[in-house]
């Protein structure tokens, strides 16, 4: 398991819309892709059914073990699809700054070893 996959596993429980909702997984490029309601723009939608649609995803980048964040709604500046999405690195920095700092430290430790 890569460091990125380890941190995806840590944030998955927080990406669920409600208590009975689950993050949907799909196999893409040989790795799991995760679909969930967008944590940035779902709150701007008035209709609860539309709010809980799984329009955001963490998708593996082909030929790499890294992921990118894509939101099909693109309803806020954080989730706009500029250049095909955001890297997991940038997504985590915006979504959970504390966990992002731990992620940075793990990446630095991995490079040193």
HELIX and SHEET records of a PDB file:
HELIX    1   1 UNK A    3  UNK A   15  1                                  13    
HELIX    2   2 UNK A   42  UNK A   44  5                                   3    
HELIX    3   3 UNK A   48  UNK A   51  1                                   4    
HELIX    4   4 UNK A   77  UNK A   79  5                                   3    
HELIX    5   5 UNK A   82  UNK A   84  5                                   3    
HELIX    6   6 UNK A   88  UNK A   95  1                                   8    
HELIX    7   7 UNK A   97  UNK A  112  1                                  16    
SHEET    1   A 5 UNK A  24  UNK A  28  0                                        
SHEET    2   A 5 UNK A  31  UNK A  36 -1                                        
SHEET    3   A 5 UNK A  56  UNK A  60 -1                                        
SHEET    4   A 5 UNK A  67  UNK A  71 -1                                        
SHEET    5   A 5 UNK A  86  UNK A  87 -1                                        
END                                                                             
